[in-house]
Amino acid sequence: MTGAPPLIGVLGGYGAVGGAAARVLADSGFRLRIGGRDPGAAARCAAALPGSAEGRAVDALDDGALARFAHGCDVLLNCAGPAYLLAGRPRRAAAGAGARYVDVMDGSEDGAAPAGERTAVLSAGIAPGLSGLLPRLLTEWRPGTAGRATRIVPGAARFTGLYVSLGAFTRTGATDYLLSMDRGYGTPRAQWRDGRVVPGALRGAEEHTVAGVPHPVTAHPYLTRELVAQARALGLAEARWYNAFDGRHLLDALNRSRACGDRAGSLDAQAEAVVRASTLDALGRTPYHVLWGVLESLEPAGSARAPVRRTVLIRGDDGSAMTGVVGAVAAREVAFGRIGAGVHRAASVLRAGPVTDALRRYLPGTVVTVCEDAPAKEAVGGRPASGGMEEGVL
């Protein structure tokens, strides 16, 4: 960097997500402003970081306090919650201060861009965020040629991905999760095929074995808007996504909430049921987060086309820290001017390589594995054979 490094304000900067983000950004040489309701905690976090960092008290539900915190920042990174209460407040504060904006969550209740907004990168977390990078990572990867893009044949590649985690929800996390179920982030049982979303194309819940997970999981097909955008951009012939559950208690609690609606009780009561159920599923077990994907494609091989099958596994034990690292990489890219003006979803503008490199570097317990093997069957009719939900060879 030449001159003074950019100033990045980290809202919620001493929490589990924000603290991880702050450590990555401090190591990258940025000036930091750590914010939260507890001025002592903010100051202690800032003092523990290398380089230039200050702590400031800020209430993320107070528009005036947010405006003062964002003033002078080049980038505002929001790691605070709960999302359902904050809505678009931090994003509006960043726009008002002339700062660029990054959010580990969606970042707005209605998606409307605040007046004067410059650059906003939203959904820079695990899912959405890291989940959307899997197909791009697999199309860019080739053994021994890091960073070299692979030339898949457009319309001749199919992707299947899955996310599963195990661990107790916080009350805030449970409430955000319940509310997100009604926000239209995707289409249940849908598949991307031949350039369009095909509703009802897939069966309901199925039991599957997934690489990196010690027990069979219950996988629900759910085509996310994030994956649709990637499928369209990469020219995929087919794409599927599954949300999976390791254990029955959380799944049962969510099914009751969906089926009963208002009869399931207040939002607080439903959130408490989710917290209790997730705790029961995780009892006596080690928490984890696993993202898995397989890309089957045809690639140019002289005058012919060769079938190729690649798999990726990302496994970590601290979802908050993983989210913080992804958010920090997004804030770093924005601060360096590598992401242009406009409103973007993280998976559409981040490069997969720097994100996975940061996960490996800052979270040593996180495993990122990519490999290539021969497809189970030859391609038929110009399309690779489906790998479905089988366990990847990793």
C-alpha positions, 0 to 999 in steps of 0.5 A: 500500500502507498500512503495511509492504508485504507480504514475499515470499520468492523461492526461487531468487531469483537464478536466471534465473526467480527473478531476473526475478520479483524485478525485477517484484516489487521494481518493484511495491513489495514487500519481498523475501527472496531465497533460494538456496544461494549466500549471496553471489549472493543478497546481490548480487541483493538489493542490485541491486534497488530498495526493501527486499530481503535475501539469505539462504542456503537449501537447498531440499532442507533442510526446516529451512532452508526453514522458516526462510526462509519464517518471516515471509513473507506469500507464498512464491514458488518459482522453484527446481528441479529440481521432481522433487527438491523435490516438495512441500517448499517448499509444506509450508514455506509452510503451516507458516509461515502464508505463502501460496504460489505455484509456477511449476511444479506444486508438489506430487508428489501434489497433496495440500494440506499441513495449514494451507495458506491459499492456493496458486497452482500452475503459474504459468509458461508452459505450464502457466500462460500457455498456459491464459490464451489462451482467456480473453484472446480472450473478454475482448478487443474492439478499443477496449474494453480490459477489457470482456468479450465476450459469446460465445454459450455452446456456440458457440465453439471454440478451438485453441491451440499452444505451440512453443519452440526452445532448448537444455534444461538438464539439470534442465529436461530431467529435469523435462520427461521426468518430466512426460510420465508425470504425466497432465497431459493426453490425447494426440489428445483433443479437448474437444467438447460438454462432455466429453473425446473421446479419439482424436478427432484425428489424430497428428502433422501438419506446420503453419505457425504465425504467428510461427514461421519454419519449419513445425513438427510439431504433436502434439494433446495436450488438457491438463487446463488447457485442459479447465478453461478450456473448461468454465468458458467454455462452449466447444463445442470445444477443441484443444491442440497441442504443437509441435516446430521440428526433428527431433532433440528430437522423435526423442529424446522418441519414443525415450524413450516407445517404449523406456521402461526400455530407453532407459537411465537417467533421466540418460542420457535427459535427456542425450539430450534436452539434446543433441537440443535443442542440435542443433535450436537450433544457429545459430538464435535461441531463441524461445517462441511461444504461438498461439491462435484463437477462433471464436465466435458473438456477439450482434448485435442479434437475430442472431448474428455469427461472429467470429474472433480470434487471439492471438500471444505470442512471446518469446526468454527462456522463463525470464524469461517464466516469472518474470514470470507467477510474479511476477504471481501472487505479486502478486495473492496478496499483494494478497488478490485470490485467495482461500483454497484451491488454484488453478491459475494459469490459472483465477484470474489475469486475462489482461490484467495478465499480458500487460501485465507481459510487455510492460512488463518484457520489451520483446522479448516481443510480444503481439498480438491481432486480430480478422478475419472467419472464413474461412467462415460459421457452419453449424448454429449453430457457427463454421467451424473454423480448424484449425491454419492460420496466423493473420493477425497 
